[in-house]
Amino acid sequence: MPKIKTHKGASKRFKLTGSGKILREKAYTNHILTKKNAKRKRRLGDKIEVSTADTKKVKRLLGK
């Protein structure tokens, strides 16, 4: 079997931690920020863990 190539779009969007968790950024942070309050923008800046339902798919895209 050949090696699985890394999906370049996924590699730019997800980060694998040392313990094996996959982190992603939240949506709605790019534009139309004037109507969003500071608290909301601050929370959107956080990175969160990918849901367990999607973990297997994302790991495959990352070639892990």
PyMOL commands that set and color helices and strands:
alter all, ss='L'
color gray80, all
select helices_A, chain A and resi 8-13+38-44+52-61
alter helices_A, ss='H'
color red, helices_A
select strands_A, chain A and resi 14-16+22-25+47-49
alter strands_A, ss='S'
color yellow, strands_A
deselect
rebuild
show_as cartoon
